[in-house]
Amino acid sequence: MELRDGAVRDPHYDLKDLADLDNRLDAHIDGLGVAGNAGWEICREAMAWEDPGEI
């Protein structure tokens, strides 16, 4: 997650902010679970993109 990578180095983010970003990432992963095989297939196709944060 490109946003979180930057937040780790940014002095304006505290531990609560990082936890919020982690929770956001967890929610996206949960969404993939709900979407089932179709969601994972879309994710696999998106991983072919080479720019960070595109997925």
C-alpha distance (Angstrom), angle and dihedral (degrees) to the residues before:
residue distance angle dihedral
M1 . . .
E2 3.76 . .
L3 3.81 94.8 .
R4 3.81 92.2 55.0
D5 3.80 92.5 47.4
G6 3.78 89.3 57.1
A7 3.79 93.3 42.7
V8 3.80 92.0 57.0
R9 3.80 89.3 61.1
D10 3.81 97.3 37.9
P11 3.82 114.6 94.8
H12 3.82 90.5 -149.9
Y13 3.82 91.8 69.9
D14 3.79 120.0 80.0
L15 3.81 130.5 -168.6
K16 3.81 92.1 -86.6
D17 3.81 90.2 54.8
L18 3.80 90.7 50.1
A19 3.81 90.4 48.4
D20 3.81 89.0 51.8
L21 3.81 90.3 52.6
D22 3.82 90.2 47.9
N23 3.80 89.8 51.5
R24 3.79 89.6 50.3
L25 3.80 90.1 52.8
D26 3.81 90.5 47.9
A27 3.82 89.2 52.6
H28 3.81 90.7 53.8
I29 3.80 90.8 50.3
D30 3.82 89.4 48.8
G31 3.80 87.9 51.7
L32 3.79 90.0 55.6
G33 3.79 88.7 53.4
V34 3.79 91.0 52.3
A35 3.81 91.9 46.2
G36 3.79 90.8 55.7
N37 3.79 122.4 -166.8
A38 3.80 94.0 -16.8
G39 3.81 91.2 57.2
W40 3.77 93.0 47.6
E41 3.81 91.4 49.2
I42 3.80 90.5 53.5
C43 3.81 89.0 48.3
R44 3.82 92.1 50.1
E45 3.80 90.9 51.4
A46 3.80 91.0 48.3
M47 3.81 91.4 52.4
A48 3.82 87.8 68.0
W49 3.82 86.9 73.0
E50 3.76 111.0 95.7
D51 3.80 103.1 -151.1
P52 3.81 116.0 95.5
G53 3.76 114.1 -114.1
E54 3.80 94.9 24.1
I55 3.77 94.2 113.9
